[in-house]
Amino acid sequence: MRKLLRRVHENENGAVSIETILIIAAIALPILIFVIKVGWPKIKEYFNQGMRDLEEGREDAIAP
């Protein structure tokens, strides 16, 4: 039983995976926050304008 516990305790494969996930999250989270804060209003307005154009029945609402 001690040998089994020692082998499990010394196995670092899980620790490396968790470290990798934390590094990726530390890089991705600020990028995601930036995109949501800065980019989302522009994207939302783009689609809202398209919907307004469609509701008004503009001829050039759909790109050729």
N, CA, C and O atoms as a Tripos MOL2 file, in Angstrom:
@<TRIPOS>MOLECULE
protein
  256   255    64     0     0
PROTEIN
NO_CHARGES

@<TRIPOS>ATOM
      1 N           0.8230   -1.1880    0.0000 N.3       1 MET1
      2 CA          0.0000    0.0000    0.0000 C.3       1 MET1
      3 C           0.8700    1.2550    0.0000 C.2       1 MET1
      4 O           0.5570    2.2290   -0.6850 O.2       1 MET1
      5 N           1.9410    1.2340    0.7520 N.am      2 ARG2
      6 CA          2.8340    2.3920    0.7870 C.3       2 ARG2
      7 C           3.4710    2.6630   -0.5730 C.2       2 ARG2
      8 O           3.6200    3.8150   -0.9820 O.2       2 ARG2
      9 N           3.8390    1.6080   -1.2550 N.am      3 LYS3
     10 CA          4.4510    1.7760   -2.5810 C.3       3 LYS3
     11 C           3.4630    2.4390   -3.5410 C.2       3 LYS3
     12 O           3.8270    3.3170   -4.3240 O.2       3 LYS3
     13 N           2.2150    2.0030   -3.4620 N.am      4 LEU4
     14 CA          1.1950    2.5810   -4.3300 C.3       4 LEU4
     15 C           0.9970    4.0680   -4.0250 C.2       4 LEU4
     16 O           0.9340    4.8850   -4.9440 O.2       4 LEU4
     17 N           0.9010    4.4140   -2.7660 N.am      5 LEU5
     18 CA          0.7330    5.8150   -2.3920 C.3       5 LEU5
     19 C           1.9430    6.6470   -2.7940 C.2       5 LEU5
     20 O           1.7950    7.7880   -3.2300 O.2       5 LEU5
     21 N           3.1270    6.0880   -2.6510 N.am      6 ARG6
     22 CA          4.3390    6.8110   -3.0350 C.3       6 ARG6
     23 C           4.3630    7.0480   -4.5460 C.2       6 ARG6
     24 O           4.7300    8.1330   -4.9990 O.2       6 ARG6
     25 N           3.9710    6.0280   -5.3300 N.am      7 ARG7
     26 CA          3.9560    6.1920   -6.7820 C.3       7 ARG7
     27 C           2.9460    7.2510   -7.2070 C.2       7 ARG7
     28 O           3.2290    8.0590   -8.0910 O.2       7 ARG7
     29 N           1.7700    7.2500   -6.5820 N.am      8 VAL8
     30 CA          0.7470    8.2280   -6.9130 C.3       8 VAL8
     31 C           1.2160    9.6220   -6.5200 C.2       8 VAL8
     32 O           1.0010   10.5790   -7.2650 O.2       8 VAL8
     33 N           1.8470    9.7480   -5.3700 N.am      9 HIS9
     34 CA          2.3090   11.0440   -4.8890 C.3       9 HIS9
     35 C           3.4410   11.6010   -5.7550 C.2       9 HIS9
     36 O           3.5260   12.8160   -5.9350 O.2       9 HIS9
     37 N           4.2890   10.7670   -6.2790 N.am     10 GLU10
     38 CA          5.4310   11.2080   -7.0780 C.3      10 GLU10
     39 C           5.0710   11.4460   -8.5410 C.2      10 GLU10
     40 O           5.8490   12.0650   -9.2670 O.2      10 GLU10
     41 N           3.9250   10.9740   -8.9860 N.am     11 ASN11
     42 CA          3.5060   11.1630  -10.3740 C.3      11 ASN11
     43 C           3.1180   12.6190  -10.5870 C.2      11 ASN11
     44 O           2.2040   13.1130   -9.9280 O.2      11 ASN11
     45 N           3.8020   13.3210  -11.5030 N.am     12 GLU12
     46 CA          3.5770   14.7440  -11.7240 C.3      12 GLU12
     47 C           2.8650   15.0430  -13.0370 C.2      12 GLU12
     48 O           2.8090   16.2020  -13.4490 O.2      12 GLU12
     49 N           2.3280   14.0450  -13.6950 N.am     13 ASN13
     50 CA          1.6390   14.2730  -14.9710 C.3      13 ASN13
     51 C           0.4440   15.1990  -14.8050 C.2      13 ASN13
     52 O           0.2330   16.0830  -15.6350 O.2      13 ASN13
     53 N          -0.3350   15.0170  -13.7590 N.am     14 GLY14
     54 CA         -1.4960   15.8650  -13.5270 C.3      14 GLY14
     55 C          -1.1010   17.3010  -13.2220 C.2      14 GLY14
     56 O          -1.7700   18.2410  -13.6500 O.2      14 GLY14
     57 N          -0.0060   17.4660  -12.4780 N.am     15 ALA15
     58 CA          0.4540   18.8050  -12.1210 C.3      15 ALA15
     59 C           0.8720   19.5830  -13.3590 C.2      15 ALA15
     60 O           0.5980   20.7790  -13.4620 O.2      15 ALA15
     61 N           1.5270   18.9240  -14.2870 N.am     16 VAL16
     62 CA          1.9570   19.5880  -15.5200 C.3      16 VAL16
     63 C           0.7320   20.0180  -16.3340 C.2      16 VAL16
     64 O           0.7210   21.1050  -16.9110 O.2      16 VAL16
     65 N          -0.2810   19.1790  -16.3790 N.am     17 SER17
     66 CA         -1.4980   19.5200  -17.1150 C.3      17 SER17
     67 C          -2.1890   20.7260  -16.4900 C.2      17 SER17
     68 O          -2.6270   21.6320  -17.1990 O.2      17 SER17
     69 N          -2.2830   20.7380  -15.1810 N.am     18 ILE18
     70 CA         -2.9260   21.8580  -14.4970 C.3      18 ILE18
     71 C          -2.1360   23.1400  -14.7060 C.2      18 ILE18
     72 O          -2.7250   24.1990  -14.9220 O.2      18 ILE18
     73 N          -0.8180   23.0610  -14.6450 N.am     19 GLU19
     74 CA          0.0090   24.2470  -14.8790 C.3      19 GLU19
     75 C          -0.2060   24.7880  -16.2890 C.2      19 GLU19
     76 O          -0.2970   26.0000  -16.4880 O.2      19 GLU19
     77 N          -0.2860   23.8960  -17.2540 N.am     20 THR20
     78 CA         -0.5080   24.3120  -18.6390 C.3      20 THR20
     79 C          -1.8620   25.0060  -18.7850 C.2      20 THR20
     80 O          -1.9620   26.0400  -19.4460 O.2      20 THR20
     81 N          -2.8850   24.4530  -18.1810 N.am     21 ILE21
     82 CA         -4.2160   25.0480  -18.2430 C.3      21 ILE21
     83 C          -4.2160   26.4260  -17.5890 C.2      21 ILE21
     84 O          -4.8280   27.3570  -18.1120 O.2      21 ILE21
     85 N          -3.5380   26.5660  -16.4570 N.am     22 LEU22
     86 CA         -3.4830   27.8610  -15.7780 C.3      22 LEU22
     87 C          -2.7400   28.9110  -16.6040 C.2      22 LEU22
     88 O          -3.1280   30.0790  -16.6130 O.2      22 LEU22
     89 N          -1.6880   28.5070  -17.2870 N.am     23 ILE23
     90 CA         -0.9410   29.4380  -18.1380 C.3      23 ILE23
     91 C          -1.8130   29.8900  -19.3080 C.2      23 ILE23
     92 O          -1.8540   31.0750  -19.6380 O.2      23 ILE23
     93 N          -2.5010   28.9500  -19.9270 N.am     24 ILE24
     94 CA         -3.3770   29.2950  -21.0430 C.3      24 ILE24
     95 C          -4.4880   30.2250  -20.5720 C.2      24 ILE24
     96 O          -4.8210   31.1900  -21.2610 O.2      24 ILE24
     97 N          -5.0640   29.9440  -19.4060 N.am     25 ALA25
     98 CA         -6.1250   30.8000  -18.8690 C.3      25 ALA25
     99 C          -5.5990   32.1920  -18.5500 C.2      25 ALA25
    100 O          -6.2980   33.1820  -18.7700 O.2      25 ALA25
    101 N          -4.3740   32.2810  -18.0340 N.am     26 ALA26
    102 CA         -3.7960   33.5850  -17.6990 C.3      26 ALA26
    103 C          -3.5580   34.4280  -18.9470 C.2      26 ALA26
    104 O          -3.5880   35.6570  -18.8800 O.2      26 ALA26
    105 N          -3.3260   33.7880  -20.0640 N.am     27 ILE27
    106 CA         -3.1340   34.5090  -21.3200 C.3      27 ILE27
    107 C          -4.4820   34.8380  -21.9600 C.2      27 ILE27
    108 O          -4.6800   35.9460  -22.4600 O.2      27 ILE27
    109 N          -5.4060   33.8810  -21.9450 N.am     28 ALA28
    110 CA         -6.6740   34.0500  -22.6520 C.3      28 ALA28
    111 C          -7.6450   34.9780  -21.9360 C.2      28 ALA28
    112 O          -8.4080   35.6860  -22.5940 O.2      28 ALA28
    113 N          -7.6390   34.9950  -20.6230 N.am     29 LEU29
    114 CA         -8.6180   35.7870  -19.8790 C.3      29 LEU29
    115 C          -8.5080   37.2840  -20.1540 C.2      29 LEU29
    116 O          -9.5340   37.9110  -20.4180 O.2      29 LEU29
    117 N          -7.3250   37.8890  -20.1080 N.am     30 PRO30
    118 CA         -7.2600   39.3170  -20.4410 C.3      30 PRO30
    119 C          -7.6630   39.6170  -21.8830 C.2      30 PRO30
    120 O          -8.2870   40.6430  -22.1540 O.2      30 PRO30
    121 N          -7.3130   38.7340  -22.7950 N.am     31 ILE31
    122 CA         -7.7010   38.9270  -24.1930 C.3      31 ILE31
    123 C          -9.2210   38.8790  -24.3170 C.2      31 ILE31
    124 O          -9.8150   39.7060  -25.0080 O.2      31 ILE31
    125 N          -9.8430   37.9290  -23.6590 N.am     32 LEU32
    126 CA        -11.2960   37.8060  -23.7020 C.3      32 LEU32
    127 C         -11.9750   39.0280  -23.0870 C.2      32 LEU32
    128 O         -12.9590   39.5290  -23.6310 O.2      32 LEU32
    129 N         -11.4630   39.5060  -21.9700 N.am     33 ILE33
    130 CA        -12.0290   40.6980  -21.3330 C.3      33 ILE33
    131 C         -11.9060   41.9020  -22.2650 C.2      33 ILE33
    132 O         -12.8490   42.6830  -22.3880 O.2      33 ILE33
    133 N         -10.7690   42.0600  -22.9160 N.am     34 PHE34
    134 CA        -10.5680   43.1640  -23.8520 C.3      34 PHE34
    135 C         -11.5500   43.0910  -25.0130 C.2      34 PHE34
    136 O         -12.1480   44.0990  -25.3900 O.2      34 PHE34
    137 N         -11.7160   41.9090  -25.5770 N.am     35 VAL35
    138 CA        -12.6190   41.7490  -26.7210 C.3      35 VAL35
    139 C         -14.0540   42.0580  -26.3120 C.2      35 VAL35
    140 O         -14.7950   42.6900  -27.0640 O.2      35 VAL35
    141 N         -14.4450   41.6160  -25.1270 N.am     36 ILE36
    142 CA        -15.8110   41.8690  -24.6760 C.3      36 ILE36
    143 C         -16.0250   43.3550  -24.4120 C.2      36 ILE36
    144 O         -17.0550   43.9070  -24.7990 O.2      36 ILE36
    145 N         -15.0700   44.0070  -23.7630 N.am     37 LYS37
    146 CA        -15.2370   45.4200  -23.4030 C.3      37 LYS37
    147 C         -15.1310   46.3390  -24.6190 C.2      37 LYS37
    148 O         -15.9090   47.2850  -24.7400 O.2      37 LYS37
    149 N         -14.1920   46.0810  -25.5140 N.am     38 VAL38
    150 CA        -13.9350   46.9930  -26.6310 C.3      38 VAL38
    151 C         -14.6670   46.5550  -27.9020 C.2      38 VAL38
    152 O         -15.2900   47.3810  -28.5700 O.2      38 VAL38
    153 N         -14.5980   45.2890  -28.2350 N.am     39 GLY39
    154 CA        -15.1160   44.8220  -29.5090 C.3      39 GLY39
    155 C         -16.6040   44.5680  -29.5310 C.2      39 GLY39
    156 O         -17.2430   44.7710  -30.5640 O.2      39 GLY39
    157 N         -17.1800   44.1280  -28.4190 N.am     40 TRP40
    158 CA        -18.5840   43.7430  -28.4240 C.3      40 TRP40
    159 C         -19.5210   44.8850  -28.8100 C.2      40 TRP40
    160 O         -20.4260   44.6650  -29.6140 O.2      40 TRP40
    161 N         -19.3440   46.1040  -28.2690 N.am     41 PRO41
    162 CA        -20.2490   47.1900  -28.7050 C.3      41 PRO41
    163 C         -20.1990   47.4400  -30.2110 C.2      41 PRO41
    164 O         -21.2300   47.7270  -30.8190 O.2      41 PRO41
    165 N         -19.0280   47.3380  -30.8150 N.am     42 LYS42
    166 CA        -18.9130   47.5470  -32.2690 C.3      42 LYS42
    167 C         -19.6080   46.4260  -33.0310 C.2      42 LYS42
    168 O         -20.3080   46.6810  -34.0100 O.2      42 LYS42
    169 N         -19.4190   45.1930  -32.5900 N.am     43 ILE43
    170 CA        -20.0590   44.0510  -33.2460 C.3      43 ILE43
    171 C         -21.5760   44.1480  -33.1000 C.2      43 ILE43
    172 O         -22.3140   43.9170  -34.0580 O.2      43 ILE43
    173 N         -22.0300   44.4880  -31.9060 N.am     44 LYS44
    174 CA        -23.4590   44.6100  -31.6410 C.3      44 LYS44
    175 C         -24.0900   45.6960  -32.5160 C.2      44 LYS44
    176 O         -25.1690   45.5010  -33.0750 O.2      44 LYS44
    177 N         -23.4130   46.8370  -32.6280 N.am     45 GLU45
    178 CA        -23.9430   47.9270  -33.4520 C.3      45 GLU45
    179 C         -23.9800   47.5400  -34.9320 C.2      45 GLU45
    180 O         -24.9130   47.9120  -35.6440 O.2      45 GLU45
    181 N         -22.9800   46.8010  -35.3950 N.am     46 TYR46
    182 CA        -22.9460   46.3380  -36.7870 C.3      46 TYR46
    183 C         -24.1800   45.4840  -37.0980 C.2      46 TYR46
    184 O         -24.8390   45.6900  -38.1170 O.2      46 TYR46
    185 N         -24.4870   44.5300  -36.2220 N.am     47 PHE47
    186 CA        -25.6380   43.6660  -36.4640 C.3      47 PHE47
    187 C         -26.9560   44.4090  -36.2570 C.2      47 PHE47
    188 O         -27.9270   44.1560  -36.9690 O.2      47 PHE47
    189 N         -26.9950   45.3210  -35.2890 N.am     48 ASN48
    190 CA        -28.2090   46.1090  -35.0970 C.3      48 ASN48
    191 C         -28.5030   46.9750  -36.3200 C.2      48 ASN48
    192 O         -29.6600   47.1110  -36.7180 O.2      48 ASN48
    193 N         -27.4640   47.5630  -36.9180 N.am     49 GLN49
    194 CA        -27.6420   48.3610  -38.1230 C.3      49 GLN49
    195 C         -28.1640   47.4990  -39.2640 C.2      49 GLN49
    196 O         -29.0350   47.9230  -40.0240 O.2      49 GLN49
    197 N         -27.6330   46.2980  -39.3780 N.am     50 GLY50
    198 CA        -28.1230   45.3750  -40.4070 C.3      50 GLY50
    199 C         -29.5830   45.0210  -40.2120 C.2      50 GLY50
    200 O         -30.3390   44.9400  -41.1810 O.2      50 GLY50
    201 N         -29.9900   44.8080  -38.9580 N.am     51 MET51
    202 CA        -31.3900   44.5110  -38.6810 C.3      51 MET51
    203 C         -32.2800   45.7070  -38.9850 C.2      51 MET51
    204 O         -33.3780   45.5460  -39.5170 O.2      51 MET51
    205 N         -31.8120   46.9090  -38.6490 N.am     52 ARG52
    206 CA        -32.6000   48.1100  -38.9670 C.3      52 ARG52
    207 C         -32.7660   48.2510  -40.4820 C.2      52 ARG52
    208 O         -33.8470   48.5810  -40.9690 O.2      52 ARG52
    209 N         -31.6860   47.9980  -41.2170 N.am     53 ASP53
    210 CA        -31.7640   48.0800  -42.6800 C.3      53 ASP53
    211 C         -32.7720   47.0750  -43.2250 C.2      53 ASP53
    212 O         -33.5460   47.3960  -44.1270 O.2      53 ASP53
    213 N         -32.7650   45.8670  -42.6820 N.am     54 LEU54
    214 CA        -33.7100   44.8490  -43.1520 C.3      54 LEU54
    215 C         -35.1460   45.2330  -42.8010 C.2      54 LEU54
    216 O         -36.0550   45.0330  -43.6070 O.2      54 LEU54
    217 N         -35.3550   45.7790  -41.6090 N.am     55 GLU55
    218 CA        -36.7020   46.1670  -41.2010 C.3      55 GLU55
    219 C         -37.2340   47.3270  -42.0350 C.2      55 GLU55
    220 O         -38.4350   47.4090  -42.2920 O.2      55 GLU55
    221 N         -36.3440   48.2250  -42.4570 N.am     56 GLU56
    222 CA        -36.7680   49.3490  -43.2940 C.3      56 GLU56
    223 C         -36.9520   48.9500  -44.7340 C.2      56 GLU56
    224 O         -37.4920   49.7250  -45.5220 O.2      56 GLU56
    225 N         -36.5170   47.7590  -45.1020 N.am     57 GLY57
    226 CA        -36.6920   47.2690  -46.4550 C.3      57 GLY57
    227 C         -35.7620   47.8890  -47.4560 C.2      57 GLY57
    228 O         -36.1100   48.0290  -48.6290 O.2      57 GLY57
    229 N         -34.5810   48.2650  -47.0140 N.am     58 ARG58
    230 CA        -33.6110   48.8640  -47.9460 C.3      58 ARG58
    231 C         -33.1990   47.8420  -48.9960 C.2      58 ARG58
    232 O         -33.0310   46.6550  -48.7170 O.2      58 ARG58
    233 N         -33.0450   48.3440  -50.2020 N.am     59 GLU59
    234 CA        -32.6770   47.4760  -51.3220 C.3      59 GLU59
    235 C         -31.2530   46.9550  -51.1850 C.2      59 GLU59
    236 O         -30.9620   45.8320  -51.5960 O.2      59 GLU59
    237 N         -30.3530   47.7710  -50.6040 N.am     60 ASP60
    238 CA        -28.9580   47.3650  -50.5150 C.3      60 ASP60
    239 C         -28.6200   46.7160  -49.1590 C.2      60 ASP60
    240 O         -27.4540   46.6690  -48.7650 O.2      60 ASP60
    241 N         -29.6390   46.2230  -48.4550 N.am     61 ALA61
    242 CA        -29.3960   45.6120  -47.1430 C.3      61 ALA61
    243 C         -28.6330   44.2990  -47.2920 C.2      61 ALA61
    244 O         -27.8420   43.9350  -46.4220 O.2      61 ALA61
    245 N         -28.8670   43.6050  -48.3720 N.am     62 ILE62
    246 CA        -28.1690   42.3390  -48.6030 C.3      62 ILE62
    247 C         -27.0830   42.5880  -49.6440 C.2      62 ILE62
    248 O         -27.3570   43.0610  -50.7470 O.2      62 ILE62
    249 N         -25.8570   42.2650  -49.2770 N.am     63 ALA63
    250 CA        -24.7450   42.4800  -50.1970 C.3      63 ALA63
    251 C         -24.8240   41.5030  -51.3500 C.2      63 ALA63
    252 O         -25.1930   40.3470  -51.1420 O.2      63 ALA63
    253 N         -24.4910   41.9250  -52.5550 N.am     64 PRO64
    254 CA        -24.5650   41.0330  -53.7210 C.3      64 PRO64
    255 C         -23.5150   39.9730  -53.6850 C.2      64 PRO64
    256 O         -23.4430   39.1450  -54.5920 O.2      64 PRO64
@<TRIPOS>BOND
     1     1     2 1
     2     2     3 1
     3     3     4 2
     4     3     5 am
     5     5     6 1
     6     6     7 1
     7     7     8 2
     8     7     9 am
     9     9    10 1
    10    10    11 1
    11    11    12 2
    12    11    13 am
    13    13    14 1
    14    14    15 1
    15    15    16 2
    16    15    17 am
    17    17    18 1
    18    18    19 1
    19    19    20 2
    20    19    21 am
    21    21    22 1
    22    22    23 1
    23    23    24 2
    24    23    25 am
    25    25    26 1
    26    26    27 1
    27    27    28 2
    28    27    29 am
    29    29    30 1
    30    30    31 1
    31    31    32 2
    32    31    33 am
    33    33    34 1
    34    34    35 1
    35    35    36 2
    36    35    37 am
    37    37    38 1
    38    38    39 1
    39    39    40 2
    40    39    41 am
    41    41    42 1
    42    42    43 1
    43    43    44 2
    44    43    45 am
    45    45    46 1
    46    46    47 1
    47    47    48 2
    48    47    49 am
    49    49    50 1
    50    50    51 1
    51    51    52 2
    52    51    53 am
    53    53    54 1
    54    54    55 1
    55    55    56 2
    56    55    57 am
    57    57    58 1
    58    58    59 1
    59    59    60 2
    60    59    61 am
    61    61    62 1
    62    62    63 1
    63    63    64 2
    64    63    65 am
    65    65    66 1
    66    66    67 1
    67    67    68 2
    68    67    69 am
    69    69    70 1
    70    70    71 1
    71    71    72 2
    72    71    73 am
    73    73    74 1
    74    74    75 1
    75    75    76 2
    76    75    77 am
    77    77    78 1
    78    78    79 1
    79    79    80 2
    80    79    81 am
    81    81    82 1
    82    82    83 1
    83    83    84 2
    84    83    85 am
    85    85    86 1
    86    86    87 1
    87    87    88 2
    88    87    89 am
    89    89    90 1
    90    90    91 1
    91    91    92 2
    92    91    93 am
    93    93    94 1
    94    94    95 1
    95    95    96 2
    96    95    97 am
    97    97    98 1
    98    98    99 1
    99    99   100 2
   100    99   101 am
   101   101   102 1
   102   102   103 1
   103   103   104 2
   104   103   105 am
   105   105   106 1
   106   106   107 1
   107   107   108 2
   108   107   109 am
   109   109   110 1
   110   110   111 1
   111   111   112 2
   112   111   113 am
   113   113   114 1
   114   114   115 1
   115   115   116 2
   116   115   117 am
   117   117   118 1
   118   118   119 1
   119   119   120 2
   120   119   121 am
   121   121   122 1
   122   122   123 1
   123   123   124 2
   124   123   125 am
   125   125   126 1
   126   126   127 1
   127   127   128 2
   128   127   129 am
   129   129   130 1
   130   130   131 1
   131   131   132 2
   132   131   133 am
   133   133   134 1
   134   134   135 1
   135   135   136 2
   136   135   137 am
   137   137   138 1
   138   138   139 1
   139   139   140 2
   140   139   141 am
   141   141   142 1
   142   142   143 1
   143   143   144 2
   144   143   145 am
   145   145   146 1
   146   146   147 1
   147   147   148 2
   148   147   149 am
   149   149   150 1
   150   150   151 1
   151   151   152 2
   152   151   153 am
   153   153   154 1
   154   154   155 1
   155   155   156 2
   156   155   157 am
   157   157   158 1
   158   158   159 1
   159   159   160 2
   160   159   161 am
   161   161   162 1
   162   162   163 1
   163   163   164 2
   164   163   165 am
   165   165   166 1
   166   166   167 1
   167   167   168 2
   168   167   169 am
   169   169   170 1
   170   170   171 1
   171   171   172 2
   172   171   173 am
   173   173   174 1
   174   174   175 1
   175   175   176 2
   176   175   177 am
   177   177   178 1
   178   178   179 1
   179   179   180 2
   180   179   181 am
   181   181   182 1
   182   182   183 1
   183   183   184 2
   184   183   185 am
   185   185   186 1
   186   186   187 1
   187   187   188 2
   188   187   189 am
   189   189   190 1
   190   190   191 1
   191   191   192 2
   192   191   193 am
   193   193   194 1
   194   194   195 1
   195   195   196 2
   196   195   197 am
   197   197   198 1
   198   198   199 1
   199   199   200 2
   200   199   201 am
   201   201   202 1
   202   202   203 1
   203   203   204 2
   204   203   205 am
   205   205   206 1
   206   206   207 1
   207   207   208 2
   208   207   209 am
   209   209   210 1
   210   210   211 1
   211   211   212 2
   212   211   213 am
   213   213   214 1
   214   214   215 1
   215   215   216 2
   216   215   217 am
   217   217   218 1
   218   218   219 1
   219   219   220 2
   220   219   221 am
   221   221   222 1
   222   222   223 1
   223   223   224 2
   224   223   225 am
   225   225   226 1
   226   226   227 1
   227   227   228 2
   228   227   229 am
   229   229   230 1
   230   230   231 1
   231   231   232 2
   232   231   233 am
   233   233   234 1
   234   234   235 1
   235   235   236 2
   236   235   237 am
   237   237   238 1
   238   238   239 1
   239   239   240 2
   240   239   241 am
   241   241   242 1
   242   242   243 1
   243   243   244 2
   244   243   245 am
   245   245   246 1
   246   246   247 1
   247   247   248 2
   248   247   249 am
   249   249   250 1
   250   250   251 1
   251   251   252 2
   252   251   253 am
   253   253   254 1
   254   254   255 1
   255   255   256 2
@<TRIPOS>SUBSTRUCTURE
     1 MET1         2 RESIDUE 1 A MET
     2 ARG2         6 RESIDUE 1 A ARG
     3 LYS3        10 RESIDUE 1 A LYS
     4 LEU4        14 RESIDUE 1 A LEU
     5 LEU5        18 RESIDUE 1 A LEU
     6 ARG6        22 RESIDUE 1 A ARG
     7 ARG7        26 RESIDUE 1 A ARG
     8 VAL8        30 RESIDUE 1 A VAL
     9 HIS9        34 RESIDUE 1 A HIS
    10 GLU10       38 RESIDUE 1 A GLU
    11 ASN11       42 RESIDUE 1 A ASN
    12 GLU12       46 RESIDUE 1 A GLU
    13 ASN13       50 RESIDUE 1 A ASN
    14 GLY14       54 RESIDUE 1 A GLY
    15 ALA15       58 RESIDUE 1 A ALA
    16 VAL16       62 RESIDUE 1 A VAL
    17 SER17       66 RESIDUE 1 A SER
    18 ILE18       70 RESIDUE 1 A ILE
    19 GLU19       74 RESIDUE 1 A GLU
    20 THR20       78 RESIDUE 1 A THR
    21 ILE21       82 RESIDUE 1 A ILE
    22 LEU22       86 RESIDUE 1 A LEU
    23 ILE23       90 RESIDUE 1 A ILE
    24 ILE24       94 RESIDUE 1 A ILE
    25 ALA25       98 RESIDUE 1 A ALA
    26 ALA26      102 RESIDUE 1 A ALA
    27 ILE27      106 RESIDUE 1 A ILE
    28 ALA28      110 RESIDUE 1 A ALA
    29 LEU29      114 RESIDUE 1 A LEU
    30 PRO30      118 RESIDUE 1 A PRO
    31 ILE31      122 RESIDUE 1 A ILE
    32 LEU32      126 RESIDUE 1 A LEU
    33 ILE33      130 RESIDUE 1 A ILE
    34 PHE34      134 RESIDUE 1 A PHE
    35 VAL35      138 RESIDUE 1 A VAL
    36 ILE36      142 RESIDUE 1 A ILE
    37 LYS37      146 RESIDUE 1 A LYS
    38 VAL38      150 RESIDUE 1 A VAL
    39 GLY39      154 RESIDUE 1 A GLY
    40 TRP40      158 RESIDUE 1 A TRP
    41 PRO41      162 RESIDUE 1 A PRO
    42 LYS42      166 RESIDUE 1 A LYS
    43 ILE43      170 RESIDUE 1 A ILE
    44 LYS44      174 RESIDUE 1 A LYS
    45 GLU45      178 RESIDUE 1 A GLU
    46 TYR46      182 RESIDUE 1 A TYR
    47 PHE47      186 RESIDUE 1 A PHE
    48 ASN48      190 RESIDUE 1 A ASN
    49 GLN49      194 RESIDUE 1 A GLN
    50 GLY50      198 RESIDUE 1 A GLY
    51 MET51      202 RESIDUE 1 A MET
    52 ARG52      206 RESIDUE 1 A ARG
    53 ASP53      210 RESIDUE 1 A ASP
    54 LEU54      214 RESIDUE 1 A LEU
    55 GLU55      218 RESIDUE 1 A GLU
    56 GLU56      222 RESIDUE 1 A GLU
    57 GLY57      226 RESIDUE 1 A GLY
    58 ARG58      230 RESIDUE 1 A ARG
    59 GLU59      234 RESIDUE 1 A GLU
    60 ASP60      238 RESIDUE 1 A ASP
    61 ALA61      242 RESIDUE 1 A ALA
    62 ILE62      246 RESIDUE 1 A ILE
    63 ALA63      250 RESIDUE 1 A ALA
    64 PRO64      254 RESIDUE 1 A PRO
